[in-house]
Amino acid sequence: MGSRRISGRKRGPDAPRLPAAPRQPLGFRLLLAPLALCASALLWMPGLAAAQENPVLLEAISVLPVEGPESNQPSGLFIHNDTLYTVSDKHDDTIFRIELREDAAVFVPHIRFEAPKPFGVFRLDLEGITRDDDGSFYLASEGAFAILKVDADGKKASWVTTSLRKVGASAGLFQTRGGYLEGITLMARDRFLVTAEREPCGLIEVDMAPVQRIVEIANHGSANSYTGLHREVENVYILQRSTATIRKTIRYLDVDSPSTIWSFAHIVNDPEYLYQHEQFGAKTAEGLAMDRDRVYVILDNNNDARRMYPTDHRPLLLIMKRPG
């Protein structure tokens, strides 16, 4: 499925014309024609295209139950100096750090803040988190359809964007309740990439320097759901919740661009980690972070219980070996 893109960029000047290549004799060109057709057919064979999509299976290092405040529903993940940070969509005033212990991942309040609520917004519903080099955090608010900046000391919280709802809807995004703003990553200073979660999923790139400007919007259709983002240099990693996969790509705005797929479906579908209801657990990966050696994914189980442990309602943090 192709993606629908709306660009905020103007096209550059036409490239200079190069001298025309010398034409080959007619007989030579006729000889090459069937060979070109055969090559094209091979490239478009469904089996070959599917082979390029075969996922790399991630190897679990540990799967830890998450302990934290009441009604804890983790959403979003970021790592800095070996420390994981997250938010909960039920706690509008706290950024948590995650202490990794042998038998659990424990949420500890890191920063408490007070954010002004835009008119008509009753709950921020924080869904994504990233950080800049100055230590300020940026949170994706599904309730406000906007990005909130929280200073490193938590003393000031302010909105860095206005609502993105109308501009997203103009590209066909934000059509499904609960499928709004979700993941966030910092692309450059004052430039952010955020996800529209599902039905349809998509990406919005917004630049705040010197004023808010939409760089591009991409509607990627309803085949998947985007719940987390991670960027390293030119690569963008997209957490695809409905398939329990991570897509690594450079041309992130193009859904059909060449990609590498990492899968953790075999981990979340292990009977040890299944939840009682199918829509939770395996299909509720809500945050993605990575360092040099590991991949971290956090699950929001919406307080559902594990099948093998009916009294255990805790979310899970997956820690996996990063592919080479």
JOWORA-V104064 format. One record per residue. N is the residue number from 0. PHI is phi in whole degrees, -180 to 180 (* if undefined). OMEGA is omega in degrees with one decimal (* if undefined). NEAR is the number of other ideal C-beta (glycine too) atoms within 8 Angstrom. Layout:
n = {N/N}
phi = {PHI/PHI}
omega = {OMEGA/OMEGA}
near = {NEAR/NEAR}
This chain:
n = {0/1/2/3/4/5/6/7/8/9/10/11/12/13/14/15/16/17/18/19/20/21/22/23/24/25/26/27/28/29/30/31/32/33/34/35/36/37/38/39/40/41/42/43/44/45/46/47/48/49/50/51/52/53/54/55/56/57/58/59/60/61/62/63/64/65/66/67/68/69/70/71/72/73/74/75/76/77/78/79/80/81/82/83/84/85/86/87/88/89/90/91/92/93/94/95/96/97/98/99/100/101/102/103/104/105/106/107/108/109/110/111/112/113/114/115/116/117/118/119/120/121/122/123/124/125/126/127/128/129/130/131/132/133/134/135/136/137/138/139/140/141/142/143/144/145/146/147/148/149/150/151/152/153/154/155/156/157/158/159/160/161/162/163/164/165/166/167/168/169/170/171/172/173/174/175/176/177/178/179/180/181/182/183/184/185/186/187/188/189/190/191/192/193/194/195/196/197/198/199/200/201/202/203/204/205/206/207/208/209/210/211/212/213/214/215/216/217/218/219/220/221/222/223/224/225/226/227/228/229/230/231/232/233/234/235/236/237/238/239/240/241/242/243/244/245/246/247/248/249/250/251/252/253/254/255/256/257/258/259/260/261/262/263/264/265/266/267/268/269/270/271/272/273/274/275/276/277/278/279/280/281/282/283/284/285/286/287/288/289/290/291/292/293/294/295/296/297/298/299/300/301/302/303/304/305/306/307/308/309/310/311/312/313/314/315/316/317/318/319/320/321/322/323}
phi = {*/-77/-107/-95/-123/-119/-105/-96/-97/-88/-69/-80/-64/-60/-69/-63/-74/-99/-58/-67/-72/-63/-76/-79/-57/-57/-62/-65/-68/-66/-68/-77/-57/-64/-65/-65/-64/-63/-63/-63/-63/-64/-66/-100/-64/-55/-62/-70/-62/-66/-61/-69/-95/-57/-78/-85/-82/-76/-100/-73/-92/-159/-125/-112/-68/-99/-112/-170/-69/-60/61/-69/-130/-63/-153/96/-154/-150/-123/-148/51/68/-115/-90/-125/-155/-128/-122/-73/-106/-130/-83/-129/-141/-104/-105/-105/-112/-92/-89/-115/-62/-120/-165/-110/-106/-79/-124/-56/-103/-137/-110/-146/-123/-103/-69/-90/-59/-57/85/-100/-99/-142/-71/52/-71/-126/-143/-146/-147/-149/-103/-70/-86/97/-77/-101/-126/-118/-88/-104/-71/-68/-100/56/-148/-106/-105/-100/-120/-61/-58/-94/78/-75/-134/-131/-147/-85/-96/-128/-81/-61/-96/-64/-67/-68/-69/-63/-66/-101/89/-88/58/-95/-119/-56/82/-114/-97/-66/-137/-86/-151/-147/-93/-87/-165/-59/68/-124/-125/-118/-127/-110/-93/-66/-162/45/-94/-91/-177/-133/-128/-107/-128/-112/-104/-112/-84/-133/-61/-144/-79/-78/-156/-128/-129/-96/-102/80/-106/-74/-146/-141/-106/-124/-157/-138/-148/-122/-138/53/-91/-91/-117/-110/-113/-81/-106/-66/-67/-111/53/-134/-125/-106/-101/-152/-96/-88/-67/-79/-104/-65/-95/-72/-56/-142/-108/-110/-108/-120/-121/-60/-66/-81/-71/-94/-65/-51/-62/-115/-70/-98/-67/-111/-62/-75/-111/74/-60/-112/-131/-69/-124/-154/-134/-146/-147/-124/-63/-111/-133/-117/-118/-133/-112/-106/-106/-92/52/67/-73/-95/-73/-65/-79/-134/-60/-95/-99/-108/-81/-66/-129/-113/-94/-118/-127/-71/-80/-62/-75}
omega = {178.6/-179.5/175.6/-176.5/172.9/-173.1/173.5/-177.0/171.6/178.3/178.3/178.3/179.5/177.3/178.7/179.1/177.1/177.5/-179.2/177.9/179.0/-179.0/176.6/176.8/-176.4/-177.9/179.6/179.7/178.1/178.4/-177.7/-174.0/-179.7/177.5/178.5/179.0/179.1/179.8/178.9/-179.6/179.2/-179.0/-177.1/177.3/-177.8/-178.5/-179.0/178.3/-179.8/-179.1/178.7/-179.7/-179.3/-173.6/169.2/-178.3/179.5/-178.7/-178.7/170.7/174.6/174.7/-171.4/170.9/-176.9/176.9/-177.7/-176.8/178.7/-179.1/-179.0/177.0/-173.8/179.4/-177.2/-177.2/177.2/179.7/176.6/-179.7/175.9/177.6/177.7/176.7/180.0/171.5/176.4/-177.4/174.6/-178.8/-173.8/-171.6/-172.7/164.9/-177.6/164.2/-175.7/175.3/-178.6/176.8/-175.1/-173.9/-178.0/170.0/-169.9/176.1/177.4/177.6/-178.7/177.8/169.7/-175.0/175.8/-176.8/175.2/179.5/175.2/-178.2/177.3/179.7/-177.0/-179.6/-177.2/-179.5/-177.0/-171.8/-176.8/-176.8/170.7/-171.8/175.6/-175.7/178.7/179.0/177.4/177.7/176.4/-173.5/175.9/-179.7/177.5/-179.5/-177.9/-176.4/-172.9/-179.6/-179.9/175.4/176.1/-179.8/-173.5/180.0/178.3/-176.0/-179.4/173.9/-176.1/-179.7/179.4/172.7/166.3/-179.8/178.0/-173.5/-176.1/-178.0/176.0/179.4/179.3/176.6/178.0/179.2/175.8/-178.3/-173.3/178.6/-178.3/179.5/-171.9/-176.7/-173.0/-176.0/178.9/170.5/179.8/-178.4/177.7/179.7/178.9/176.5/-174.3/169.5/179.0/-179.4/161.6/-164.9/-169.3/172.4/-2.1/172.1/179.9/-176.9/174.6/176.1/-175.5/179.9/-176.9/-176.7/-4.2/176.8/-177.2/-179.9/175.7/179.9/176.7/173.4/177.9/174.8/-175.8/174.5/-171.4/-174.4/-176.1/174.3/-176.5/-176.2/179.5/179.7/173.4/179.7/171.5/-177.8/-177.5/-177.1/173.2/178.6/-176.8/175.7/-177.1/-168.2/-171.6/178.2/-178.1/-179.1/173.8/-179.1/177.9/-177.2/173.7/179.3/-170.3/-179.4/-179.5/-176.2/-178.4/-177.6/177.7/-175.1/168.9/-176.7/171.1/-177.8/170.7/-178.5/-179.2/178.5/-176.4/177.6/173.2/-178.9/179.9/-171.7/-179.4/173.8/-172.8/-179.0/-172.6/-175.7/179.3/177.7/-175.3/-176.5/179.5/171.5/-169.9/-179.4/-176.5/172.6/-179.5/165.7/-174.5/-171.7/-169.6/173.4/-179.2/176.1/179.5/-178.3/172.3/-174.8/179.0/177.5/176.6/-178.5/176.1/-179.4/-177.6/-177.2/-170.9/179.1/-177.9/-178.2/-174.2/170.2/-179.9/171.6/177.6/174.2/-171.6/177.6/179.9/178.5/-179.9/*}
near = {7/5/13/8/10/9/6/7/6/3/3/3/3/3/4/4/4/4/4/4/4/4/5/6/6/5/6/8/10/7/8/9/8/7/8/8/8/8/8/8/8/8/7/8/8/6/6/10/9/8/7/7/8/6/8/8/7/13/6/11/7/5/10/12/11/16/8/9/7/3/8/12/11/18/16/17/16/12/11/6/3/4/8/12/15/17/15/16/11/6/12/8/7/12/15/15/11/14/7/7/8/3/5/9/13/10/15/8/8/8/11/6/12/5/10/7/8/9/4/4/10/5/6/13/9/17/16/18/17/12/11/9/3/5/8/10/14/16/16/15/15/14/9/12/12/13/14/15/12/14/10/8/5/11/5/7/11/7/11/9/11/6/9/13/9/7/10/14/10/8/12/9/12/11/8/7/3/6/12/10/15/16/16/16/11/12/8/5/6/6/13/14/14/16/18/17/14/13/8/12/15/16/14/16/13/14/10/11/7/2/5/8/8/12/10/13/15/14/12/13/9/7/6/11/11/19/16/17/17/11/11/6/4/3/9/12/13/13/16/13/15/8/8/14/11/15/10/10/13/8/7/10/9/10/9/6/9/6/8/7/12/13/13/16/10/8/13/15/9/8/6/6/13/13/12/9/6/5/5/12/13/12/10/12/15/16/17/16/11/11/8/4/5/11/15/15/15/16/14/11/13/7/6/10/10/12/9/6/7/7/5/8/8/8/12/14/14/14/12/14/10/10/6/2}
